[in-house]
């Protein structure tokens, strides 16, 4: 459904796709008035990963105060909001439903338009919330790399994407979590391995780099790498004998090489003006440094708060749809396996 074009927007967005409950108010897709995030990391650490039922119940408990805080920090009332945006998918179905029902309730109660936004498009749009947004020219190659996603896109314009490739098994962030668990590191595995790898020898173990030949295009595979780390770790009879730093550094080096090689190749093949790194794993220091070294283009990465799941990125993505007249109906449902293109 479409309406007459708008020239500006103030959007209240809600994000509950996994284990962060977030609400944000953003002006014109670029200016953050508030961005409240309630993390559940401590709840899920005991499981070594996100427990879906626990996540959805926690969303129910905190969604109202999170939205109220976002409005309070933005110093606005609902009359000042143009649209309600919410993550429709992909994500955990129970978690998505909490955010969707909250957004629908607000849209009905406040008589506001409703937009369902793709979570991955939110990550892509997170770069437009940075100070470098005004310098962005299309096309851009964007790597979305997180606990649930490892996808490579050519961004032709706002709302225009070409999917170049993605993981065929584990996401990079998922592999970090699983290897972190193997090495006895805390959850989430990404930051823990990043820290453990510091001072380790990335050449200590020759772990596989899958699908690196051009014939495999821009797809990724991390399951073989994860298995190789597991087999290597089993060669040590006692956990305290594990060379954790060297294993972490060697594993991280393999992941980074795979991500950087494919992304740099895509940027060259498609004449990109820049490379954008988004998603939780983009906070990895080795990945950032290697990407800057590999491409002779601007490499843009949002600040850490905007790398993780957050509602500001959903509001940014929603802005471009809103000003182009898109409106969704209250019959819209969540879509846990929603594809961007």
Number of C-alpha atoms within 10 A of each C-alpha: 7 12 11 10 12 14 11 14 21 22 30 33 33 36 34 34 32 24 25 23 31 27 32 30 31 27 20 20 25 22 17 20 20 21 26 23 23 18 16 17 16 10 16 17 14 12 10 18 18 20 16 16 12 15 24 24 13 20 27 17 12 13 21 13 13 21 24 14 18 24 22 13 15 17 12 13 10 14 9 12 19 19 25 26 34 30 30 27 28 22 23 22 20 21 28 26 24 23 28 27 15 17 27 22 13 18 18 12 9 14 14 18 21 28 30 26 28 22 27 28 21 24 30 26 28 32 25 20 22 17 11 12 14 10 7 14 13 14 19 22 30 30 27 24 27 26 23 18 21 27 24 25 25 23 20 15 11 14 15 12 19 13 16 18 20 20 18 13 14 20 22 28 24 25 25 29 24 24 25 23 18 17 24 15 20 16 23 23 25 28 20 19 27 20 16 20 22 15 11 17 16 20 14 15 17 14 22 18 20 17 16 18 10 10 8 12 15 24 21 26 22 24 17 15 19 22 16 15 22 15 11 13 20 12 10 12 9 9 13 10 10 17 15 21 21 20 27 29 24 22 28 23 21 20 25 20 18 20 24 20 16 23 27 19 15 23 22 14 9 12 13 21 17 19 25 22 27 29 27 24 26 24 24 17 13 18 21 18 12 16 24 16 12 15 18 14 16 14 19 20 21 23 15 14 13 22 23 22 27 29 33 36 34 36 39 34 29 33 28 20 19 29 18 14 13 18 17 14 12 17 6 13 14 25 18 17 12 15 13 17 9
